[in-house]
Amino acid sequence: MILLAPSILSADFGRLAEQVQEVERAGADWIHVDVMDGHFVPNLTIGPVVTEAVKRATRLPVDVHLMIEHPDRYLADFVGAGADRITVHREACPHLHRTLSEIARLGVPAGVALNPATPLSSVGDVVGDLELLLVMTVNPGFGGQRFIRSMLPKIQEASRLLAGSGRPEAVLQVDGGVDPLTAPEVADAGAQVLVAGSAVYGHPDGATAGLRALRDALGARA
């Protein structure tokens, strides 16, 4: 079954708790929190304080995606704020194995994200340490971008990589441009967790309708 993880990047922060609770009632599986520092990506978003507020507002797993430089400095802060899993970027971690080991030591599942131009071979040596592999299908930094279709073969390859990793619990996540048109293709390519921001929170009829449209598009997969 495909899991849906609405990204609060596209939510109304003036009604954040309400927006999180709306997608929980509508059947979301995780809440995705995009953390950006204005350095690793050209945008500045939120930190542990808002993550803690999200955690208080929901019973769903809080999935924290750190698009930041020097993520090691902040891992304990986000775990303390209630992160149920943490994903770091391969491109931001010169000592990736050490970073993943620290996330595991803090007691939460560890994930690695890859930008579109970063090859899967860059995580070959740590794939056995992963609980989650995130393939970015846009260049990270802003919501509402168009899906990069050339990433579909990369998703397929990532699915095969995880299948052969000896970690059956590890999941493949896709983030970027996921909407009712692209979601079925992404799922068919092997993704198990779909992150969607503007397709959910930017839906003209509201977040519940946006989530329902994704479920309808996925059909029996969801």
C-alpha positions in Angstrom: 0.0 0.0 0.0 1.2 3.5 -0.8 1.6 5.9 2.1 0.8 9.6 1.7 2.8 12.2 3.6 1.4 15.8 3.1 4.1 18.4 3.4 3.3 21.3 5.7 5.5 23.5 3.5 2.4 24.4 1.5 0.1 24.7 4.6 -1.3 27.9 6.0 1.0 28.5 8.9 -1.5 30.8 10.6 -3.7 27.7 10.9 -1.0 25.1 11.2 -2.5 22.8 13.8 -5.8 22.9 12.1 -4.2 22.1 8.7 -2.3 19.2 10.2 -5.4 17.8 11.9 -7.4 18.2 8.7 -5.2 15.9 6.7 -5.0 13.4 9.6 -8.8 13.2 9.6 -8.7 12.8 5.8 -6.5 9.7 6.0 -2.9 11.0 5.7 -0.3 8.4 6.8 2.6 10.7 7.8 3.1 14.5 8.2 6.2 15.6 6.3 8.2 18.6 7.7 10.5 20.3 5.3 13.3 22.1 7.1 15.4 24.6 5.0 18.2 26.8 6.1 18.7 29.3 3.3 22.1 27.9 2.6 21.8 24.3 1.4 18.7 25.4 -0.5 17.6 28.9 -1.4 14.7 29.1 1.1 14.3 29.5 4.8 11.5 27.6 6.6 11.1 26.2 10.1 13.0 24.6 12.9 12.5 22.5 16.0 9.9 24.8 17.6 7.5 24.4 14.7 8.2 20.7 14.5 7.3 20.4 18.2 4.0 22.2 17.5 3.2 19.8 14.6 3.9 16.9 17.0 1.5 18.2 19.5 -1.2 18.6 16.9 -1.2 15.0 15.5 -0.9 11.4 16.3 0.6 10.6 13.0 4.4 10.0 12.5 6.3 13.3 12.0 8.7 12.8 9.1 11.4 15.5 9.2 13.4 16.2 6.0 16.5 18.3 6.8 17.5 20.3 3.7 20.3 22.0 5.7 24.0 22.3 6.0 25.7 20.6 8.9 22.7 18.5 9.9 24.6 16.7 12.6 24.5 19.9 14.8 20.7 19.7 15.0 19.8 16.1 15.0 19.2 15.9 18.8 17.1 19.1 18.7 14.7 17.6 16.1 14.5 14.3 17.9 13.7 16.2 21.1 11.0 18.2 19.2 9.3 14.9 18.3 10.6 13.8 15.0 9.7 10.2 14.4 12.2 9.8 11.6 14.9 12.1 10.1 16.2 12.3 6.6 19.4 14.1 5.7 20.8 14.9 2.3 23.7 13.0 0.9 25.1 16.2 -0.5 25.2 17.9 2.9 26.9 15.0 4.8 30.6 14.4 4.1 30.7 11.7 6.7 27.3 10.1 5.9 27.8 6.9 7.8 28.6 8.8 11.0 25.5 11.0 10.6 23.3 7.9 10.1 24.8 6.2 13.1 24.0 9.3 15.2 20.4 9.4 14.1 20.1 5.7 15.0 21.7 6.3 18.3 19.1 9.0 19.0 16.5 6.3 18.5 14.7 7.2 15.3 14.8 5.7 11.8 17.4 7.3 9.5 16.9 8.3 5.9 19.0 9.8 3.1 17.7 12.1 0.4 19.2 12.5 -3.1 18.9 15.6 -5.3 18.0 15.0 -8.9 21.6 15.2 -10.1 23.0 13.0 -7.3 23.5 9.3 -8.5 22.3 6.4 -6.5 25.8 5.0 -6.4 26.6 7.7 -3.8 24.6 5.8 -1.1 25.8 2.3 -2.1 28.1 1.9 0.8 25.4 2.9 3.4 22.2 1.4 1.9 22.3 -1.3 4.6 22.0 1.4 7.2 18.9 3.1 5.8 15.3 3.0 6.9 14.3 5.3 4.1 15.7 6.5 0.8 14.2 9.7 -0.6 14.5 10.4 -4.3 13.9 14.1 -5.0 11.9 14.7 -8.2 12.4 18.5 -8.1 15.4 20.5 -7.2 14.8 21.2 -3.5 14.0 24.6 -2.0 10.5 25.6 -3.1 7.1 23.9 -3.3 4.9 23.8 -6.4 7.6 22.8 -8.8 7.1 20.7 -11.9 7.9 17.0 -11.6 11.2 16.0 -13.4 10.1 13.1 -15.5 13.6 11.9 -16.1 13.7 10.8 -12.4 11.3 7.9 -13.1 14.1 5.5 -14.1 16.0 6.6 -11.0 13.0 5.7 -8.8 12.9 2.2 -10.4 16.6 1.8 -9.8 16.2 2.9 -6.2 13.5 0.4 -5.7 15.7 -2.4 -6.9 18.6 -1.1 -4.7 16.5 -1.2 -1.6 15.0 -4.6 -2.5 18.5 -6.0 -2.6 19.7 -4.3 0.6 18.7 -6.9 3.0 16.5 -4.3 4.9 12.9 -5.2 4.1 11.7 -2.5 6.4 13.4 0.2 4.4 11.0 2.3 2.3 11.4 4.4 -0.9 10.0 7.9 -0.7 9.5 10.4 -3.5 9.1 14.2 -3.0 8.5 16.8 -5.6 5.8 17.6 -8.1 3.6 14.7 -6.8 0.0 15.3 -7.9 -2.9 13.2 -9.2 -1.2 12.9 -12.6 2.3 11.9 -11.5 1.4 9.9 -8.4 0.4 6.7 -10.3 3.6 6.8 -12.3 5.7 7.3 -9.2 3.9 4.4 -7.5 4.3 2.1 -10.5 8.0 2.9 -10.5 8.3 1.5 -7.0 7.8 4.4 -4.6 6.1 3.5 -1.3 5.7 6.9 0.4 4.6 9.9 -1.6 5.2 13.5 -0.3 2.8 16.0 -1.6 2.5 19.7 -0.6 0.8 22.0 -3.1 -1.4 19.1 -4.5 -2.9 18.7 -1.0 -2.8 22.1 0.6 -3.1 24.1 -2.6 -6.2 22.2 -3.8 -9.0 24.7 -4.7 -11.4 22.7 -2.5 -9.1 22.3 0.4 -6.7 19.8 1.8 -9.2 17.0 2.3 -10.2 17.2 -1.3 -6.5 17.3 -2.3 -5.7 14.2 -0.4 -8.8 12.5 -1.7 -7.8 13.3 -5.3 -4.4 11.6 -4.7 -6.1 8.5 -3.3 -8.5 8.4 -6.2 -5.7 8.7 -8.7 -3.7 5.9 -7.0 -6.8 3.6 -6.9 -6.1 0.1 -5.5 -2.5 1.1 -4.7 -3.6 3.3 -1.9 
